[in-house]
Amino acid sequence: MPLVGTKEFFKKAYDGNYAVGAFNVNNMEILQGITEAAAEENAPLILQVSAGARKYARHEYLVHLVQAALETADLSICLHLDHGGDFEICKKCVDGGFTSVMIDGSKYPFEENIALTKKVVDYAHDKGVVVEAELGKLAGVEDDVSVAEKDAIFTDPDQVVEFVQRTNVDSLAVAIGTSHGAYKFKSEPKLDFERLEEIAKKVPGFPLVLHGASSVPEDLVAICNKYGAQIPGAKGVPESMISKAAKLAVCKVNIDTDLRLALTGMIRKCFAENPAEFDPRKYLGPAREAIKEVVKRKIGVLGCGGKA
């Protein structure tokens, strides 16, 4: 099957009150675990690649790995650039086979964000590629994204209509209290659902995106820490909140940290229990299975199983 964009994904998700999982890919085992889970659950799938992933694995390798997934799994897959920092990286991905790109102009003032987003939209739409943008600014650190908590800015509902109309963007990442990384909350988790509902009312039918939405499950953190990691106090977005957001116009939910925890925890466990092991297949294989189980769990939370 050929790669697809997100328009049909998001229309069905919006109408069906569920969200599609967007899972970050860095290597073959991660990609295999994700696609195997989506195939078994018959779920639509967004595989997303960050700037850091492109630096690590190279654009060409990642695109061909995704092509292999298309050849081995009967799935609808979108290949998405996560947090494109400028026009050039978005252009390279549009020209290089991606079917969706994100231009992250959230670090710029409102007018500059609009101008940059519109430039990417004009180029991408001409090539049949959809575009995601961001309005508001999430705190946290993940890959090339780093924003101090004091600099985080919730999305202003009054700006959303103007931003969407002037840029003609296809979807919008909003800031309502999530953050990147494993340390999302210092106290009780809280998302601004009133703000999310207000945004949804201002742009009815328009797909919203939730970044920084890993739930950082306690069982995954516990496995990592049991076998030598030092991840104290990690706290993510409760899965009940993710499910609620999926019913309030959020059509795409980004998940990366949970995959990292699953992969790392299993590799650490394998090394601790088999210190003489040095065959990569013997620890990357179980890690791939751990990724698969996490993705199946997330598909259940998002409600997108059986929606492919």
N, C-alpha and C positions, 0 to 999 in steps of 0.2 A: 504494500500500500504506500502511496506517496505521503509525504508530510502534509499536515493541514495547518491552517491558521486557527484562531480561537473564536471567531465570530459565532459559528454554529455551536461550539462548546458552551459559550457564555449565554447564548439565547436559551438553550435548553436548561442550563443551570439556573438562570434567573427565573424562568417560568416554573421550574420544578423545585425551587427552594433548596438547592444544594450547591456545593462548590466543587470545583475541579482542583485536584492536587497538583502543585507545581514543585517538582523535586529537583534539587541541584545535583548535577553530575560532575564527577571529577576523574573517574577512571572506569575501566571495564566492569569490575565487580559491582560497583555501585549501580551502574546502568543496568546490568543484568538483574540484580535484585529488584530494582524498581519495576522494570518492564515485565518480569515474571509475575510479580504481585498484581500489576494492573491487568495482565492477561487473564490470570486466574479469577479475578474479581470482575472482569468485563467492564473496566472503568476507563473513561477517557483520560488521556495522559499528557501532561506538559512536562517535558524534560528541559530544564533550564541550565544555562551555562553562564557563570560569572566571568568577569574580567580575570580574576585570579585563576579560575579553571583553565581559561584559554592560555594563560601564561604557563601554567603547569603542564598541561597535556597537549597543547597546541590545537588550534582551530581544526586543522585537517584531520587529526586523529579522532577528535570528538564527533565531528560530522560523520565520519565513516563508521564509528561505533554505533551511532544512532541509525545509520542506514542498515547496519547488520541487524539491529533490533527490529526494524521494519520488515526485514526479510524472514525473521524467525518467529515473530509474534503477530497474530492477526489483530492489530490494534490501530486505533486512530491516535497518532502522536503529533504533537506540536513541538517544534524546537525553538526555544525562546532564549534571547539574551537577557540576563538578569543584571540590572543596574549598569546599563551602558552610560559611561561617564561623559561622553562627548559625541558629536556628530560622526566623527571618523570611525569610531568603533562600531557604531550602529550601521554605518554604510558598509563596512567590511562584512558584517554579519548578514545584512540584507543581500549583498552581492555573493556571499559565501554559502548560501543554502538555508539560512534560518527562515522560519515562516512567521516569526514574531520577535520584536525587539522592545526593550524598555529603554527609554531615555530618561535618566534621572537628573533632572534640573532642579531638584529640591534645594540644593545648596545656594541657588541664585535667587535674587529678588523676583517678585511675581512677574514683572514684565519680561525679564531676561529668560525666565523659565518658559514662558509662553513662546517667546521668539525661537528658542532652541528646540522646544518640542514641535512647533509647527514646521521647522526646517526638516526635522527627521520624519515627521508625518508625511509631508509632501513627497519626500524622496521614497519612503517605504511604500506608500500607497500606490505610487506609480509602478512599483514592482510587484504589487499584489501582496505585500507584507503588512501585518497589523502592528499597531504600536501601543504600548503601555507607557504612561507617564506617572509622575508622583507629585502630589501637592501636599505640603506639610513635610515634617522631617522627623524620622524615627531616631531614637537614641540607640546606642550600642555599637558593637564591633563585630563585623563578619566579612571576611575576605577584604576587599578594598574599600569597604564602607566603614567609616568610623565617625561617630557623632557623640559628643559629650552630652550627658543627661541635661545639663543646663541649656544646651542649644537645641534641644528637641522642641518641635512646634507642632501642635495639633492642627489638623486640616480645618480651615475656615469654611464652613458651609456656604457662606455668602460669596466666596470666590470660585466655588466649584463650577457653577453654571457658566460664568464668563470664561473660565479656563477651558472647559470642554467645547464650548461653542467656537472660541477663537482658534483653538488648535486642531479641532476635528479628530482628536485622539480617540482610540477605540476602547480603552479601559483606563482606570485611574486608581493608583495605589494611594490609600488614605492613611493618615496617622490618627489613631484613636487610643493609643496607650500601649501598643505592642512595641517591641524593640528587638534589635538584632542580637544574636549570641545566646549564651546559656544563662545569663544573669539578667532576667527581664524585670524582676520586681524585688524591691528590698523588703516589702511587707506583703500584705494581702494583694493578690492579683486583682486588677480592676481595668476594665475597658469602658470607654465612653460610648455606650450603646445609644444614648440619646443623640449624641452628635452623629453617629452612623445613621440613625433613622432620619435625622434632619437632612443629611446629605442625600440619602436615597430618595426622599420626597422631592428634593429640588431637581434631581435628574432621573425621573422615573424611567425604568427600563434599561438604564445604563449600568454596565458591569463595573463593580468596584473590586479592588484587590487588597488583600491583607498580607503585608510583609511582617517578618519577625514573628511568625505564628507557630513556631515549634513549641510543643508543650513540655519539653525537657522532662520526660517521665522519670519518676523517682527510681523505678527498677533499673532503667538504663544507666542512670548516674551511679546507683549503688554498685552495679557490676564493674564499672570503670574504677570507682574508688576502692573496691575490694581487691582489685588486682594492681594497685599501685598508682592510680591516677590521683590527682589533687584537684577536685572540683567541688569544694565545699560551698554550700549555700546556693547552688544552682536552682533556678526557679523559672518555669515557663508559663505559657498561657494554658489554663485548664481546658481540657478538651470540650467540656460543656460550653465554654464561651466560644470556642471555634464553631461548634455546631450551631449555636445561636446566631453568630455572625453570618453563617452560610444561608440563613433564612432571611437575612436583611440586606439583600442586594450584593453581598460579597460572593463573587463567582469564581475567584481564584485565590487560593491560599498557598503561600510559599512555605516550604519546609526544607530545612538544611541541617540545622543543629542536631535534630533528633537522629538523622542519618549518621552523622559524624559520631554521635555517642554510641549508637548500635555497633558501628564498624569497629570503633576503637575498643569498646568494652570486650567484644568477642576476640579480637586479636590479643589483647592483654590476657584474657582468660586462657587462650590457647598457649601462649608463651609460658604463663605461670604453671600450667598443668603439664606442659611438655617442654621443659627447658632445653632439651637436646634437639628440638625440631628446627629445621632450617629450610624446609620445602615450602615455598610461598603458597602453593596450592592447598597445603594442610591448614593454613590459618586464614587465607583469603577466601577459601571456600565456605567455611563456617560464618565468616564475616558477611559474605554475600547473602547467606540464609537469614542472618540477623536483620540485614537491610530489608529483605523481602517481608519479614514478619512485621516490621515497623510500618512499611508502606501499606500492607493489608489493613493494619489497625487504623491508619490515617484515612484510608478510603472509607472505612466504616464510619468514622467520625464526621467526615465531610458529606456522607450520604450519596456518593457518586458511583457506588458499586452497581453494576448492571445497567449503567447509563451510556455505555460506549455505542 
